Amino acid sequence: MKNDRKRTFLLITIPILALFICFNTIPLIRGVIYSFTNFKGFGSYDWVGLRNYIDLCSDARVGKSYLFTFKLAVFTTIIVNVLSLLLALALNSKIKAKSFFRGAYFLPNILGALVVGYIFNYFFTYILPALADMIGINALKTSILSSPSAAWIGIMVVCAWQAIAMNTIIYISGLQTVPEDVYEAGGLDGATGWKKFRYLTFPLIIPFFSINMVLCVKNFLMVFDQIMALTKGGPAQSTESISYLIYNNGMSGGQFGFQSANAVVFFIVIVIISVGQMKFSSKKEEQL
């Protein structure tokens, strides 16, 4: 009986492992190999060693894309977590139709990022300027997506609007794990309002906060769909994220080998940041 059970689990695991290796591990290894070549995406190629990695350090376009991506990730992560936590606190309180509001706030996460991006593209290009013209706000009479200095704000709004849903659900899950006894004991000690949140609620949902921070930073560093739908890296390459640069120049720009090196470096950066966040969060949890 035990052998049959083990055999069943093995038969389930092997196909999944094979698919993972075929569609994840092998492409990853091939990408690393191509990063040491001058492969253009087609035809023959030569080995160039570490030249692609050395050139990355002096490429101004790559440096600009990294700065934009980190700026977008930091600001969007802060906005998403602040708003998500506020929404979670409101939706976890004793209000009517909580289930309806939770479902309504989760809807943006169900929609595809490209679909949402194209909808907001139309909104920023036509609807918002028309409303601004009616009200008399000169700064918004032209699309913010056409401004090199303001286009990133439009991308941040779209990313935040869609990401808040999942973060809110995670925070609600965390808030529901806080025992009522804690609040009762805190109430006897005079903990209300901000003190109640700071000294009772937040320390107990630190693990959920850590999860949201790691997921947000990782997802926003890898932002692609929203940029594809909203700006395509423009205007004047001001909103070109690392993922979009790798895709655009690697697939159609004849820089497959060079952008493979960029992808390897980017992968390492994301891993380092994620591990650093987890270690920092675990230390905070131990202190609390």
C-alpha positions as CSV (number, residue, x, y, z in Angstrom):
1,M,0.0,0.0,0.0
2,K,2.8,2.4,0.9
3,N,4.7,1.5,-2.2
4,D,1.7,2.2,-4.4
5,R,1.3,5.6,-2.7
6,K,4.9,6.5,-3.2
7,R,4.7,5.4,-6.8
8,T,1.6,7.6,-7.4
9,F,3.4,10.6,-5.9
10,L,6.4,9.9,-8.0
11,L,4.3,9.6,-11.2
12,I,2.8,13.0,-10.4
13,T,6.2,14.7,-9.6
14,I,8.2,13.4,-12.6
15,P,6.1,15.1,-15.3
16,I,6.0,18.4,-13.4
17,L,9.8,18.3,-12.9
18,A,10.3,17.5,-16.5
19,L,8.2,20.5,-17.6
20,F,10.0,22.7,-15.1
21,I,13.4,21.6,-16.5
22,C,12.3,22.0,-20.1
23,F,10.7,25.4,-19.8
24,N,12.7,27.0,-17.0
25,T,16.0,25.4,-16.2
26,I,17.2,24.7,-19.8
27,P,16.3,28.2,-21.1
28,L,18.1,29.7,-18.0
29,I,21.2,27.7,-18.7
30,R,21.1,28.6,-22.4
31,G,20.7,32.3,-21.5
32,V,23.8,32.2,-19.4
33,I,25.7,30.5,-22.2
34,Y,24.6,33.1,-24.7
35,S,25.7,35.9,-22.3
36,F,29.3,35.0,-23.2
37,T,28.7,35.2,-26.9
38,N,27.9,37.9,-29.5
39,F,24.7,36.0,-30.6
40,K,22.2,38.2,-32.4
41,G,19.3,35.9,-32.0
42,F,19.9,34.2,-35.3
43,G,22.7,32.7,-37.3
44,S,26.2,31.9,-36.0
45,Y,28.0,33.4,-33.1
46,D,31.4,33.7,-31.5
47,W,32.5,33.5,-27.9
48,V,33.5,36.9,-26.4
49,G,34.1,35.9,-22.8
50,L,33.3,38.6,-20.3
51,R,33.1,41.4,-22.8
52,N,29.3,41.7,-22.6
53,Y,29.5,42.1,-18.8
54,I,32.2,44.7,-19.1
55,D,30.3,46.6,-21.7
56,L,27.2,46.7,-19.4
57,C,29.2,48.8,-16.9
58,S,29.8,51.5,-19.5
59,D,26.5,51.4,-21.3
60,A,24.6,54.7,-20.5
61,R,21.2,53.3,-21.7
62,V,21.5,50.3,-19.3
63,G,22.4,52.5,-16.4
64,K,19.5,54.8,-17.1
65,S,17.1,51.8,-17.2
66,Y,18.4,50.5,-13.9
67,L,17.9,54.0,-12.3
68,F,14.3,54.2,-13.7
69,T,13.4,50.7,-12.6
70,F,14.7,51.1,-9.0
71,K,13.0,54.5,-8.7
72,L,9.7,53.0,-9.9
73,A,10.0,50.0,-7.6
74,V,10.8,52.0,-4.5
75,F,8.0,54.6,-4.8
76,T,5.4,52.1,-6.0
77,T,6.3,49.7,-3.2
78,I,5.8,52.4,-0.6
79,I,2.5,53.6,-2.0
80,V,1.1,50.1,-2.5
81,N,1.9,49.0,1.1
82,V,0.6,52.1,2.7
83,L,-2.7,52.1,0.9
84,S,-3.0,48.3,1.1
85,L,-2.6,48.4,4.9
86,L,-5.1,51.2,5.3
87,L,-7.6,49.3,3.2
88,A,-7.0,46.1,5.1
89,L,-7.6,47.9,8.4
90,A,-10.8,49.3,7.0
91,L,-12.1,46.1,5.5
92,N,-11.2,44.1,8.6
93,S,-13.2,46.4,10.9
94,K,-16.9,45.9,11.7
95,I,-18.5,47.4,8.7
96,K,-21.5,46.3,6.6
97,A,-21.0,44.4,3.3
98,K,-17.4,43.5,4.0
99,S,-17.4,40.6,1.6
100,F,-18.7,42.8,-1.2
101,F,-16.0,45.4,-0.7
102,R,-13.3,42.8,-0.5
103,G,-14.4,41.3,-3.8
104,A,-14.7,44.7,-5.4
105,Y,-11.2,45.7,-4.3
106,F,-9.8,42.4,-5.6
107,L,-11.2,42.9,-9.1
108,P,-8.2,44.8,-10.5
109,N,-5.9,41.8,-9.8
110,I,-8.1,39.5,-11.9
111,L,-7.7,41.7,-15.0
112,G,-4.7,41.2,-17.2
113,A,-1.9,43.7,-16.9
114,L,-1.9,44.5,-20.6
115,V,-5.6,45.0,-20.7
116,V,-5.4,47.4,-17.7
117,G,-2.5,49.2,-19.3
118,Y,-4.3,49.9,-22.6
119,I,-7.4,51.1,-20.7
120,F,-5.3,53.5,-18.6
121,N,-3.4,54.5,-21.8
122,Y,-6.8,55.7,-23.3
123,F,-7.6,57.4,-19.9
124,F,-4.4,59.3,-19.7
125,T,-4.4,60.2,-23.4
126,Y,-8.0,61.3,-24.0
127,I,-10.2,61.3,-20.9
128,L,-7.9,63.0,-18.3
129,P,-6.8,65.8,-20.7
130,A,-10.5,66.5,-21.6
131,L,-11.5,66.7,-18.0
132,A,-8.5,68.9,-17.2
133,D,-9.5,71.2,-20.1
134,M,-13.1,71.5,-18.7
135,I,-11.9,72.2,-15.2
136,G,-9.1,74.5,-16.3
137,I,-6.0,72.5,-15.0
138,N,-3.4,73.5,-17.6
139,A,-0.8,71.0,-16.3
140,L,-3.0,68.0,-17.3
141,K,-4.3,69.2,-20.6
142,T,-1.7,67.1,-22.4
143,S,-1.1,63.4,-21.6
144,I,1.3,62.7,-18.8
145,L,2.6,59.8,-20.9
146,S,4.0,62.2,-23.4
147,S,6.2,63.9,-20.8
148,P,9.6,62.5,-20.1
149,S,9.5,63.8,-16.5
150,A,6.0,62.7,-15.7
151,A,5.4,59.5,-17.7
152,W,6.7,57.3,-14.9
153,I,4.0,58.6,-12.6
154,G,1.3,57.2,-14.9
155,I,3.1,53.8,-14.9
156,M,3.3,54.0,-11.1
157,V,-0.4,54.7,-10.8
158,V,-1.3,51.7,-13.0
159,C,1.1,49.3,-11.2
160,A,-0.2,50.4,-7.8
161,W,-3.8,50.2,-8.8
162,Q,-3.5,46.6,-9.8
163,A,-1.1,45.5,-7.0
164,I,-3.0,46.9,-4.1
165,A,-5.7,44.1,-4.4
166,M,-3.4,41.2,-3.6
167,N,-1.5,43.1,-0.9
168,T,-4.7,44.0,0.8
169,I,-5.8,40.4,0.9
170,I,-2.5,39.4,2.4
171,Y,-2.8,42.1,5.1
172,I,-6.3,41.1,5.9
173,S,-5.1,37.5,6.4
174,G,-2.5,38.9,8.8
175,L,-4.9,41.0,10.7
176,Q,-7.3,38.1,11.2
177,T,-4.5,36.1,13.0
178,V,-4.2,38.8,15.7
179,P,-6.0,37.5,18.8
180,E,-8.7,39.7,20.3
181,D,-7.1,39.1,23.7
182,V,-4.2,41.2,22.7
183,Y,-6.5,44.2,21.9
184,E,-8.4,43.7,25.2
185,A,-5.2,43.7,27.2
186,G,-3.9,46.7,25.2
187,G,-7.2,48.5,25.9
188,L,-6.7,48.1,29.6
189,D,-3.3,49.7,29.3
190,G,-4.8,52.6,27.4
191,A,-3.6,51.6,23.9
192,T,-6.0,53.2,21.4
193,G,-5.7,54.6,17.8
194,W,-2.2,55.0,16.6
195,K,-0.6,53.4,19.7
196,K,-2.8,50.3,19.3
197,F,-1.6,49.9,15.7
198,R,2.1,50.7,16.4
199,Y,2.6,48.6,19.5
200,L,0.0,45.8,19.0
201,T,-1.2,45.3,15.4
202,F,1.9,46.0,13.4
203,P,4.4,43.9,15.3
204,L,2.1,40.9,15.0
205,I,1.7,41.2,11.2
206,I,5.4,41.8,10.5
207,P,5.7,38.4,8.6
208,F,2.9,39.5,6.3
209,F,4.5,42.9,5.8
210,S,7.7,41.2,4.9
211,I,6.0,39.0,2.3
212,N,4.3,42.0,0.7
213,M,7.6,44.0,0.6
214,V,9.5,41.2,-1.0
215,L,6.7,40.5,-3.6
216,C,6.3,44.2,-4.4
217,V,9.9,44.9,-4.9
218,K,10.4,41.8,-7.0
219,N,7.3,42.4,-9.2
220,F,8.0,46.1,-9.7
221,L,11.6,45.6,-10.6
222,M,10.4,43.2,-13.3
223,V,7.7,45.6,-14.6
224,F,7.1,45.0,-18.3
225,D,3.4,44.7,-19.3
226,Q,2.4,48.1,-18.0
227,I,5.3,49.8,-19.9
228,M,4.5,47.8,-23.1
229,A,0.9,49.0,-23.0
230,L,1.5,52.6,-21.8
231,T,4.7,54.0,-23.2
232,K,6.8,51.3,-24.9
233,G,9.8,52.8,-23.0
234,G,9.2,56.3,-24.2
235,P,9.2,59.2,-24.4
236,A,12.9,59.5,-25.2
237,Q,13.6,56.2,-23.4
238,S,12.6,57.8,-20.1
239,T,10.4,54.9,-19.0
240,E,12.6,52.0,-20.3
241,S,12.7,49.4,-17.5
242,I,15.4,46.7,-17.4
243,S,12.9,44.0,-18.5
244,Y,11.6,46.0,-21.4
245,L,15.2,46.9,-22.5
246,I,16.2,43.2,-22.4
247,Y,13.1,42.2,-24.4
248,N,13.3,45.1,-26.9
249,N,17.0,45.1,-27.7
250,G,17.5,41.4,-27.2
251,M,14.6,40.2,-29.4
252,S,14.5,42.8,-32.1
253,G,17.7,44.9,-31.6
254,G,20.3,42.3,-32.5
255,Q,21.7,42.3,-29.0
256,F,20.6,38.8,-27.8
257,G,24.0,37.9,-26.3
258,F,24.5,41.4,-24.7
259,Q,21.0,41.5,-23.2
260,S,21.4,37.9,-22.0
261,A,24.3,39.2,-19.9
262,N,22.0,42.0,-18.7
263,A,19.4,39.4,-17.8
264,V,21.9,37.4,-15.8
265,V,23.1,40.4,-13.9
266,F,19.5,41.5,-13.3
267,F,18.6,38.1,-12.0
268,I,21.5,38.2,-9.5
269,V,20.4,41.7,-8.4
270,I,16.9,40.6,-7.7
271,V,18.1,37.5,-5.8
272,I,20.4,39.6,-3.6
273,I,17.7,42.2,-2.9
274,S,15.1,39.5,-2.0
275,V,17.5,37.6,0.3
276,G,18.6,40.9,1.9
277,Q,14.9,41.9,2.5
278,M,14.2,38.5,4.1
279,K,17.2,38.6,6.4
280,F,16.4,42.2,7.5
281,S,12.8,41.2,8.1
282,S,13.7,38.1,10.1
283,K,16.0,40.2,12.3
284,K,13.2,42.6,13.0
285,E,10.8,39.7,13.8
286,E,13.4,38.4,16.3
287,Q,13.7,41.8,18.0
288,L,10.0,42.0,18.4
